Amino acid sequence: MIKRSMMLSVLVVIAGSLTTSRIPTVLENVLAAGEIHMISRNGPTTYYEGPNGYTGFEYYLAKRFAKHLGVKLVIHDEEDLGLILDAVENRDVHFAAAGLTITDKRQQKIKFSEPYLDVTQKLIYRFGDKKPKTIEDMLGKDIVVIANSSHSEHLRGLQREYPTLTWRELYEAEMLDLLEMVHNGEADFTIVDSNAYQMSESVYPKARVAFEINQPEQVAWAFTQEHDDSLYNQATQFFETIKTAGVINDAMERYYGHLGELDYSGAILFAHRLDSRLPKWQDKLKVAADTYDLDWQLLAALSYQESHWNPKAKSPTGVRGFMMLTRDTAKDVGVKNRLNPDQSINGGAKYFKSIYNRIPQRITEPDRTWLTLAAYNIGLGHLEDARILTEHHGGNPDKWADVRENLSLLAKRKYYKFTKHGYARGWEAVEYVQNIRNFYTIIAWDEKEKLQQQLSIEEKTKRTFAQFSPVMTEVMQNIDAPTSSL
């Protein structure tokens, strides 16, 4: 299929240049065909489908490169890293963007672009087991790595010095899968890149870093080794431009952030904002909730998760405003100015209700609301994939408690490669819903407490949330009445 697409592109150029004797360059072929073909590996550090279409670190850069050239980006998916490199070497695609580190062995077959990321290889062990400190501690252990990866290549180099060093190579695994194996005790050690660990460390907390087994390596795109460097030179120019403009740093911030749990410091902020910010927006939230038949306290909890009730909020991913809407979502719900709090609150409520109405009617509360929140975060397509997986595993796809157990599977290659919408950071959707449920419960309880007129000012200051949030109770018992607007 890859070769057929590329052949059609070449024929277009040949047909238009029969009157000339000069063979068109690779760049001219790309420009004439109007598309550039990239091969990659669907996954967390490369590309995946988000709520608003494809996204991911490699996709973000590749899409900008295609725009730089004025052509369409065409993605070819391949799981095996060895086959990805073969496709580049055989000129079946124009380039590969798959989190490829530059190694001496790979440079014998392909040419790498300007590097755009530094990573280290981290040895991962299971917390509770004896922590390895040297290469000698790896001997005789069950080590798993991705086949044809730079990790297996590095192990082969170490094997020359440590002949008894052995490992297993898995062809259809993602680094998250390897972390899970160590977390569950299915393997002693694994090796993952630092950026992949950074993205996934909260998912399997027992998978800990023992030490770095190499010096930092550089990640780059792969091109064919040929005399025609026209496309390669364009990539070089592209990376020089975006590095100067800070685009790489923006992409790092965009794709390697994580949702945090409500820890003590987060609870302090929430406690202050509950009294200093929420009253300002409460009436507007109630109006929007009444308009779309929603619970205003749920809308308040959702908006706190999104923006901390800050109408000027902006994230590196481009969402902004009180409800943190994307440009496309804002357009769909009739919001012309995302920084206008009235428009944003109304638009966010409208968008939430539109998702709610698309959830199957047979699903009852509260599951309907929790599933809607998950879809608000991860997209309806990925939610449906998770519901299908839930049913396949014997769970109830209409129950949030069952679906949330399967959402994290969308980050595992052995599952998401069979789903319609591919990879998704499903565990983040679970955290997202849990956070909002926590905020919602606290807001509702707080409102109830405020209605108890018999409470003294001091008792109000020390409101207790012990039934559902010990952290919030501790905060309330240790802070004075809020006076600042954080």
N, C-alpha and C positions, 0 to 999 in steps of 0.2 A: 504494500500500500504506500509506503514511504517512497519507494523508487518510482512508482507510477505518478505520484504527485510531483516529484522533482522532474521527471521526464517531460511532463506536460508543460512545466515552467520553461524548460530549456527549448522545447519545440516552438513555444510562442516567440522566443527571441530569434531562433534560427529562421523561422518563417519571415520575420520582419527584417532580416539582414542578409538575405540571399544575394542582394545586389552588391554587397561589399565583400571584400576578400579577408577582412580582419575578423578573427574569432572574438566574440564579445567576452568581456571579463565576467567573473562571478558576480560582481556588484551590478554590472549592467543587466545580467540575467535576472537578478533579484528585482531591480527597479522596473524592468520591462514586464515581468510577471506580476508585480504588485504585491508580492508576498515573500516572507522569509520563513524558512522551515527550521524549527528548533526541536531538538529531542531532549526530553527531561524525564524525571522520575516523580510521579505524583506522590506528594508527601509534605510534611510540615515545613521543611526548610527550602523547598523548591517551588511547587505550585499546587494549588488546590482550589476547590470551589467554595467561595464564601457566600454570605447572604445576598450579595449584589454582583455575583459573577466570579470569574477566576481572580485569585489573589495569590500571595506568597512572595517571598523575598526574590527568588529568581525570576518569577513572572513579572514582578514590578519592574525590575531592571530590563528584562527582555522586551516588555511592552514599550518602555521608553526608547529602547534602541530601534524598534520597528517604527515608532513615531518619528524618531530622528531621521530615519531613511525615507519616511513617507509611504510605508508599505504595511500590509496586514501580517500579523504574527500567527503562524500556524504551528500548533504544538503536536508532537508525536510522543506518545507515552511508551516507556520501556522500563521494566523492573530491573533487569540485569545490567549492572554497571559495565560489565564486559561487552555486552551487545551495544550499549550506548556508545562506547568508544569505537567499536567496530563500525557503527553506522557513520560516525564522523570520518574515520579513516577511509571508508569506502565511498565517501561523498554522497551518501544516501540522504543526508540532511546538510544544512548550511553550517550549523554549529550545535554544540551541546551546552546546556546550562543546567547542571544537576548537582551542584555542590561539590564539584570535582576539585580535589587538591592536586597541586602540581607535584609530580614525582618524577624521578629520573627515568623509571621504566615507562611511564606514560609519555614522556617527552620523546621517546624513541619512535612513537607511532603518530602523535598528533602535536599540534602547535597550540600553546595556551595564550590567551589574551592577557592584557594587563590584569594583575590580581586585584580583587576588590574586597577581600576579607581574609583575616588571619584567624586560624583555628589551631587548637592543640588536640592531640589524642589523649583522652582520659581513660585510665583503667578504673573500671567500676566494680565494686564488691558489694556484698550484702551486709548492711549494718547489723551488728550482733555477732557476725563471724569475725575471725581474726583478720585484722586489716593488713593487707600486703604492703610492704615498704620497698621492696626491690624486685628486680626481674626474677631473681632466684625464687622468690615466693610464688611466682606464677607457674613454676615447674610442677608437673603432675596434677594440675588443676583443669577443670572443665571450662574452657574459654570459648565463647561464641562470638563470631564477627560476621559482618555482611560479606558475602562472596564477591571477589574481584574488587574489593575496596582497597583504599590506601592503608587501612588497618591490617588487612591480611598481608599486604605487601610489606608493611613494616615488620610484622611478625616473622615473615620469611627471612628478612634481614637479620633479625635477632636470633633466628634458629641457627644461623651459621656459627654464632658464638655460644649458643645454648642448644645443642643438638637434641636434647630431650624435651624441648618445648613443643607442645602440640596444641591444636585448637580445632574447632569446628567452623565451617563456613556455610552460612545459610543464604540461599539464593532469593527467597521471597520474604525477606524480613526488612523491617524498618528499624531505625535505632531505638524507637520507643518499644518495639517488640523485645529487643535485647535487654533493655532496662527492666521490662516486666519479668523476663526470665530470671534475672538476678534477684529482683525483688521477691519473687515467689520461691526462690531456692532451686529453680530448674537448671541453673548453671552457676558456676562459682564466680566467674568474672566475664566481663565484656569490655569492649573498647568502643567509645563513641566520640564524636567530635564535640568540642566545647560549646559550639552554638546549639547543637541538637540537645545537649544536656541542659543548657540554660533554658531552653524552651520547654523541656519536659520534666524537670527535676521534681516539681510538685506532684506529679501524677503517681510516681512510685517512690515514696520517701525512703524506703529501705535500700534503694539503689544509690550508694554514696560513692564519691570520688576517693580513690586511694592515692593516686599520684598521676602526674602527666608522664607519658612514656616517650615523648619526643619533644623537640623544639617546635615552636610555632611553624605551621605550614600555611601556604597561601592558596586561596581558592580562586579559580578563574574559569572562564568559558573555554571550550575546546574547539579548535578549527582544524581543517585538514592541512597536512604539510604539502603545499604545492607552490609553484613559482608565482602563481597569480595571488597576490596578497591584497587585492582591491577591497574585498569585504573585511578581511582581517584589519587592514589599515583604518577602515571606517570604525571598527569596534575600538581600536586603540584611541582614535580621536574622541569617540563617544565617552570612553571611561575617563579620559583626561578632562573632558568638559564637566561631567557630572561630579567628579571628585572635587574640582574647584568650586562647584556650586553647592557642595555639601549634601548632594543627593544620597550618597552612600550612608552617611550618618543618619539622615532622615529615614532611610529604609531600615536601618538597624533598630531605630527607635520604634518604627511602625510595626515590625514583625517579631520582635523579641521581648515585648511587654507581656505581663501576666496579670490576671485578676488576683487580687489579694483577699485573704479572709479578713473578717472583722476582728483584728487583734486589739490589744489594749489602746494603742495610739489611734487606731481607726475608730475605736469606740469613743475616745475622747472627742475627736473631731465631730463625730455624729451627734454626741450629746450636746455640744455647743450649738451645732447647726440646727438641731431640733428646736431650740428655743430662739436662736438668732436669725435663722434664714426661713424656715418653713412658714412661720406666720405671715411673712410677706407674700408668699405665693399660694397660700391655702385657698383663698377665695377663687383664684384663677383655676386652680386644679379642680375645685368643686364644680365650677361652671363647665369645664371641658368634660369632666366625668358625667355630669348630668346630660350633656349633649349626646354622648355616645353610650349612655347607660352602663357606666363603669363605677367601680368603687374608688372614690377619690384618694383614699389612703393607699390603695395599691398603686395608683398613678403617682402618688407622692414617693412611694418606695422605689418605683421604677425610675423616676426622674433623679432620685438621689444616687442610685447606682450609676446612672448615665453621666450626670454632670455635677453631683453634689449641690444641686440647686443653684448652679451658677449659669446665668443666661448667656454669658460670654465664653463659656467653656469651648475648648477646641482640642482635638486629639491629633496626633501625627498621621492618623489614617484619613483625615479630611472631614470627619464628622464633627458637627459643632452645634452649639446652642444648648438650651435648657434640656431638650430631649435628645441631643446629639444625633441629629438626622444627617444622612448622606444627602448629596445634591439630588440624586435620582429619587430617593424616597420623598424628599421635600417637594420635588416637582410633582410626584404622583399624588400627594395629599394637598396640593395647592398652597404650599408655603413658599412665599417669594423672598422672605428675609429670615434666614434661620436664626439670626441673632435677636430677632424680635420675640420676646418671651411669650406674648399672647399667641402669636402664630405658631411658635414651636410647641407650646403645650397643647394647643388644639390639634396641630398636625401629628404629634406623637400619639395622642389619644385616638385620633382617627386611624392611624396606621396600626396601632395595637388592636383596635376593634376589627379592622379588615382581616387581620390574621386570625383573630378569635372566630370570626364568622366562617373562615375556611377550614377550621378544625372540624372533623366529622361531627355531625349533630348528635350522634348517639353518645358521645363522650360527655359525662356529667361533671359537675363541680365536686371538688376543687381541681380535679385533674385537668379539666379543660383550660383553666387559667394557667396552671404550671406549664402545660405543654405549649401554650401560646407564648409565654415568656421565653421558653427555650427557643422557639421558632423566631421570636423577635431578635434573639441574639445570634443564632446560628443559621437561620434560614429554614423555610418550610421544606425544601428539598432534603436537606440533611436530617431534619426531624423525621420525615417519612422514611428515610433509609434506616434510622434507628428504630422506628416502630416495626419495620419489616424484620430487622434483626431480632427484635424482642419476640415477635411471634415465632420466628424460626427457632429460637432457643426455649420455647415453651412458656414464655411470659405473656402478659396481657398488654397488647400494644395501646390500649386505651387507658392504662394506669401509669401515672407518672413514676411511681415507685419502681415499676418494672422497666420503663423506658430509660430512666436515668442510669440504670445498671448497664445498659447497652450503648448509651451515647459515647462512652469512652472508647468503645470498639471501633468507632469511626476513625480513630487515629492509628489503628493497627492494619498494616498492609494485608494481612491474611483475611481481613474482613472487608476493608473499604475497596479493595480491588474488584469486588463483586457487586458493589453498590452503584446505583445510578449516578450519584453525585460525588463519589470519591472521598478523598481525605477530608476530615474536619477535626478541629480541636474540640471534640465532644466534651471532654472533661471541663472545659471552660464554661460551656453552657450549663453544666450541672452546678458549678460554683456560682454562676450568674443567678440562676434561679434560687439557689440557697441563700445568697446574699439578700436578694429582694424579699424573700420570705422572712428573713430575720428583720430587715428594716420595716417591713409591713407590720409584723407582730409588735415591734417596739413602738411604732407610730400609733397603732390602734390602742395599745395599752396605755401609752402616754396620754392620749386623748381621754381615755376613761378616767385616768387618775386626775386629770385637770378638772373634770366635771364633779369630782368629789369635793364640794365646797367646804366640808368640815375639816379638810386637811389644812394644817398650818403651812406658812411659807417655808419653814425649815423642813417639814415633812415632804413638801413638794420638791424641794431641792434634792432630797435624798430618796427619790422615787426608786422603788425596787423592781427589778426585772428577773428575780431569781428563778422564776418558773421556767424561763426559756433562754436567758442570757446572763450567766454569771459574770461575764466580762462587763456588760453594761451595768449590772448592779454594783460591781466594784468601782467603776468609774463614777457613777452617781453618788456613791458614798464617800468619794475622796476628792470631789471638786466642789468648789463653792458655786453659788448661783452664777450661771454664765453671764459674762458682761462683755465679752469680745465677740466679734464676727469673724470667725476663721474661714 
